[in-house]
Each structure stands twice: as C-alpha cells, then as structure tokens.
Amino acid sequence: MTHQQNPLPPGAPGVPKSRKNSGLLLGVTLVVAVLGLVVGVAGVALASMALGRSDRAVSLAGSVHSAPPPPAPTGLDPTGPAPTSAAPSKPTTGSTGGADPSATPTEIDPSAQFSVAYQGQHLRIRSVGCGYSNSTNVDLDEPRILGTQDKGAEFGYNNCDPGQVESALPFAQVSGPTATPADCLETIRTDPGRSPIAPAAKMTLCFLTSQEAAADQGISQKLVFVTVDSVTVDNRIGVLNVTAKAWTVPN
C-alpha cells in the first residue's frame, strides 16, 4: 500500500531557497559563456583582418622589388661606351688662362717707331667686393671697363686692400710712366711679371696685347702702360684708380 505525499500545508514555502540560488547561478554562467563566445568570435575576425592586411603589404612590397628597372634615357645606349668629356677650350687672352703665344714680344723690333694710340685715360675699376675672386675686367684696346664680362678683357681686378691684378698677357713692371716701349719689351723679355700681382700706388705695369686677337678684331696690336694712381676701399669694395697710355705696335 503506497502512501501519497501530502501537499504542503498552507503558508509553507513553495520552493526551497537553495534551488533558487542554483537557477540564478546557472543563468549567470550561461551569460558569461555567451559573452566569451562573442569575444572569441570578434578576436578571430580581427586576427583575420590583420592577417589579410599583412599579406597585402607583403604582396605590394614584392611587386615593388620585382618591378623592372626604368628604361634608359632616349638616345643613350646602355651597352655602349661611357661618354667622354668635352675637349678643353682654348685659353683666352683675358684675366684667366695661359698667355697667348701670338702675343710674344720676341718678333717686335724695340727700335721701331711706336705711335701713341691714346694717353691720359683715367679708369676707376671697382672690384666685385672684398673676399670675391671673380674679377672686374678691363679692355685695354679702347680702353674701357667691361665689368665681369670676359670677352675682350686684357686684365682684371678683384678683391680689395689692395686686391690683385690678373692677366694672361705678357706684362712686366717698369720704372714708371716715363718708360719707353723699348723698356717695356726688354723688361718683358728679361723680367716678366707673374699673374696675379698686388697693385700699389705709383706702380706702372706694361702689357702687350694679343696680335691674334687684334687681327680678329681688325685693330692694331698695342703696348699699354697702366700706372696705379691709388688703391682704396669703399664700402667693402676695392677701388683701383689707374691712368693708361698705349702705343700702336708697328707691323
């Protein structure tokens, strides 16, 4: 004979408290598990994206390194011989370069009659500036100051205090403005000047212009005396004051 379980009397608790706690713990566990799963899935997705970007960067780098070299410039054969440097230009008769052989005084007769081409020509030659080696050039055929232009230049002046005179022409220092063309030719032969030279007051330099350059210009070769009147400095610029006198060299 079986005994039926008596129902709970009125007022008795329906479910034990321990069962309620067990249900709550199970729910929290399920929520945590679901959140962990979501985080795990998100982590896998982010890792996949990062891996994809890394593969793309490696692919781009490989394409850059494997790209063919740029073509050679038009008109140049990369397999041909290396280009050669241009031939050096002929030295000028200006303030730079070597002396022109055609201007040598050895074929000029010192006893010949030299006619005066010009005299008493005062030139105020201003250098580019103190500390600058590029010259302010002078054409002795007229005479005239050319500035920094090289064409037609016979001598140049640069720097300051006192600066220096440069020339590729045969020249020499003579006793003074009263010296003769024969004195100039003799001194060029026996004691030629060496460029550059520092100018000083009362110094007289004699220059023999180029016979070849004169012929090209359709003018006469000249022997020119340049006497230094003063050397000064004006606002960091060298100033060379000179007086020039020239003779025409006989043919």
C-alpha positions as CSV (number, residue, x, y, z in Angstrom):
1,M,0.0,0.0,0.0
2,T,1.5,3.2,-1.1
3,H,1.5,6.4,0.7
4,Q,0.7,9.6,-1.2
5,Q,2.8,12.6,-0.4
6,N,0.8,15.1,1.5
7,P,0.6,18.5,-0.1
8,L,2.4,21.3,1.7
9,P,0.3,22.9,4.3
10,P,-1.0,26.4,3.7
11,G,1.7,29.1,4.4
12,A,4.6,26.7,3.8
13,P,7.3,27.9,1.3
14,G,6.7,26.7,-2.3
15,V,10.4,26.1,-3.4
16,P,13.4,25.7,-1.3
17,K,15.8,28.7,-1.3
18,S,18.8,26.6,-2.4
19,R,17.0,25.8,-5.7
20,K,16.5,29.5,-6.5
21,N,20.2,30.2,-6.0
22,S,21.1,27.3,-8.2
23,G,18.9,28.7,-11.0
24,L,20.4,32.2,-10.8
25,L,24.0,30.8,-10.9
26,L,23.2,28.8,-14.0
27,G,21.8,31.9,-15.7
28,V,24.9,34.0,-15.0
29,T,27.1,31.2,-16.2
30,L,25.2,31.0,-19.5
31,V,25.5,34.8,-20.0
32,V,29.3,34.7,-19.3
33,A,29.7,31.8,-21.7
34,V,27.8,33.6,-24.4
35,L,29.9,36.8,-23.9
36,G,33.1,34.8,-24.0
37,L,31.9,33.2,-27.3
38,V,31.2,36.6,-28.8
39,V,34.6,38.0,-27.7
40,G,36.3,34.9,-29.2
41,V,34.5,35.3,-32.5
42,A,35.4,39.0,-32.6
43,G,39.0,38.2,-31.9
44,V,39.1,35.7,-34.7
45,A,37.6,38.2,-37.1
46,L,40.1,40.9,-36.1
47,A,43.0,38.5,-36.5
48,S,41.8,37.5,-40.0
49,M,41.6,41.2,-41.0
50,A,45.1,41.9,-39.7
51,L,46.5,38.8,-41.5
52,G,44.8,39.9,-44.7
53,R,46.4,43.4,-44.5
54,S,49.8,41.8,-43.7
55,D,49.5,39.6,-46.8
56,R,48.6,42.6,-48.9
57,A,51.6,44.6,-47.7
58,V,53.9,41.7,-48.4
59,S,52.4,41.4,-51.9
60,L,52.8,45.1,-52.6
61,A,56.5,45.1,-51.4
62,G,57.2,42.1,-53.5
63,S,55.7,43.8,-56.6
64,V,57.9,46.9,-56.0
65,H,61.1,44.9,-55.7
66,S,60.2,42.8,-58.7
67,A,59.3,45.7,-60.9
68,P,61.6,46.1,-64.0
69,P,64.1,48.9,-63.9
70,P,63.2,52.1,-65.7
71,P,64.2,52.3,-69.4
72,A,67.4,54.1,-70.3
73,P,67.2,57.8,-71.4
74,T,66.3,58.3,-75.0
75,G,69.3,58.5,-77.3
76,L,71.7,56.7,-74.9
77,D,72.8,53.1,-75.5
78,P,73.2,51.5,-72.0
79,T,75.5,48.9,-73.5
80,G,77.6,51.4,-75.4
81,P,80.9,53.1,-74.3
82,A,80.9,55.6,-71.4
83,P,80.6,59.2,-72.6
84,T,83.9,61.1,-72.9
85,S,84.5,64.6,-71.5
86,A,84.5,67.5,-73.9
87,A,87.8,68.8,-75.2
88,P,89.2,71.7,-73.1
89,S,88.6,75.1,-74.6
90,K,91.4,77.3,-75.9
91,P,92.7,79.7,-73.2
92,T,91.5,83.2,-73.6
93,T,93.7,86.4,-73.6
94,G,91.6,87.8,-70.7
95,S,92.2,87.7,-67.0
96,T,92.2,83.9,-66.8
97,G,94.0,81.1,-68.6
98,G,97.5,80.9,-70.1
99,A,99.3,83.6,-72.1
100,D,98.6,83.7,-75.9
101,P,101.7,82.6,-77.8
102,S,100.9,85.1,-80.6
103,A,101.4,88.0,-78.1
104,T,105.1,87.2,-77.6
105,P,107.4,90.3,-78.0
106,T,110.3,88.4,-79.5
107,E,109.4,89.4,-83.1
108,I,108.8,93.1,-82.2
109,D,111.7,95.4,-83.0
110,P,112.3,97.6,-79.9
111,S,113.9,100.3,-82.0
112,A,110.9,100.7,-84.3
113,Q,108.7,103.8,-84.2
114,F,105.8,103.4,-81.9
115,S,102.9,105.8,-82.4
116,V,100.7,106.8,-79.5
117,A,97.2,105.3,-79.7
118,Y,95.8,107.1,-76.6
119,Q,97.1,108.6,-73.4
120,G,95.8,110.1,-70.2
121,Q,92.9,107.7,-69.9
122,H,91.7,107.5,-66.3
123,L,89.9,104.4,-65.2
124,R,88.2,103.8,-61.9
125,I,88.0,100.0,-61.5
126,R,85.7,98.7,-58.8
127,S,86.1,95.1,-57.7
128,V,83.1,92.8,-57.1
129,G,83.8,93.0,-53.4
130,C,86.3,92.2,-50.7
131,G,86.8,88.4,-50.5
132,Y,85.5,87.8,-54.0
133,S,87.8,86.2,-56.5
134,N,85.8,86.9,-59.7
135,S,87.3,90.0,-61.5
136,T,86.1,93.3,-62.8
137,N,87.7,93.2,-66.3
138,V,89.2,95.8,-68.5
139,D,89.7,96.1,-72.3
140,L,92.9,97.9,-72.9
141,D,92.3,98.5,-76.6
142,E,89.9,101.4,-76.1
143,P,90.3,101.4,-73.0
144,R,87.0,100.6,-71.1
145,I,85.7,98.7,-68.1
146,L,83.8,95.5,-69.0
147,G,82.5,94.6,-65.6
148,T,82.5,90.8,-65.1
149,Q,82.3,90.1,-68.8
150,D,85.3,88.1,-70.1
151,K,85.1,88.8,-73.8
152,G,87.7,91.3,-74.9
153,A,89.3,91.5,-71.4
154,E,93.0,92.1,-71.1
155,F,93.3,92.3,-67.4
156,G,91.0,92.1,-64.3
157,Y,91.0,93.4,-60.8
158,N,89.5,91.5,-57.8
159,N,89.2,91.5,-54.0
160,C,90.4,94.6,-52.1
161,D,93.0,96.2,-49.8
162,P,94.9,96.0,-52.1
163,G,93.4,93.2,-54.1
164,Q,95.1,91.7,-57.1
165,V,95.5,92.3,-60.8
166,E,95.3,89.2,-63.1
167,S,96.2,88.9,-66.8
168,A,97.1,86.3,-69.3
169,L,99.0,88.8,-71.5
170,P,102.8,89.2,-71.4
171,F,103.5,92.0,-68.9
172,A,106.1,93.5,-66.7
173,Q,106.6,96.2,-64.1
174,V,108.6,99.2,-65.5
175,S,110.2,102.1,-63.7
176,G,107.3,104.5,-64.3
177,P,105.0,106.2,-66.8
178,T,108.0,107.8,-68.5
179,A,109.5,104.5,-69.5
180,T,109.6,103.7,-73.3
181,P,108.1,100.9,-75.3
182,A,111.7,99.6,-75.7
183,D,112.0,99.5,-71.9
184,C,108.7,97.6,-71.7
185,L,109.7,94.9,-74.3
186,E,113.1,94.5,-72.7
187,T,111.6,94.0,-69.3
188,I,109.0,91.5,-70.5
189,R,111.9,89.6,-72.0
190,T,114.2,89.7,-69.0
191,D,112.0,90.1,-66.0
192,P,108.4,89.2,-66.9
193,G,105.6,89.7,-64.5
194,R,103.7,86.8,-62.9
195,S,99.9,87.0,-62.5
196,P,98.3,87.8,-60.2
197,I,100.1,90.8,-58.8
198,A,99.1,93.1,-55.9
199,P,98.7,96.7,-57.1
200,A,100.4,99.6,-55.3
201,A,100.3,103.4,-55.8
202,K,102.8,104.7,-58.4
203,M,103.3,101.2,-59.8
204,T,103.4,101.0,-63.6
205,L,102.7,97.8,-65.5
206,C,103.2,97.5,-69.2
207,F,101.0,95.0,-71.2
208,L,101.4,93.7,-74.7
209,T,98.0,92.8,-76.2
210,S,97.5,89.8,-78.4
211,Q,98.4,90.2,-82.0
212,E,96.0,87.4,-83.0
213,A,93.1,88.9,-81.1
214,A,93.8,92.3,-82.6
215,A,93.8,90.8,-86.1
216,D,90.5,89.1,-85.4
217,Q,89.0,92.5,-84.4
218,G,90.6,94.4,-87.3
219,I,92.6,96.6,-84.9
220,S,96.3,97.1,-84.2
221,Q,98.2,95.3,-81.5
222,K,99.1,97.6,-78.7
223,L,101.6,98.1,-75.9
224,V,99.9,99.6,-72.9
225,F,101.2,101.3,-69.8
226,V,98.9,101.2,-66.7
227,T,100.0,103.4,-63.8
228,V,98.3,102.9,-60.5
229,D,97.2,106.2,-59.0
230,S,95.6,104.9,-55.9
231,V,94.1,101.8,-54.3
232,T,91.2,102.3,-51.8
233,V,88.3,100.5,-50.2
234,D,84.8,101.9,-50.5
235,N,82.0,100.1,-48.6
236,R,83.8,96.7,-48.7
237,I,84.6,97.2,-52.4
238,G,88.1,97.6,-53.8
239,V,88.7,100.7,-55.9
240,L,91.7,100.7,-58.3
241,N,92.3,104.1,-59.9
242,V,94.7,103.9,-62.9
243,T,95.9,106.0,-65.8
244,A,96.5,104.3,-69.1
245,K,98.7,105.1,-72.1
246,A,99.0,103.0,-75.2
247,W,101.2,102.7,-78.3
248,T,100.4,101.0,-81.6
249,V,102.8,98.2,-82.3
250,P,104.4,98.6,-85.8
251,N,103.6,95.9,-88.3
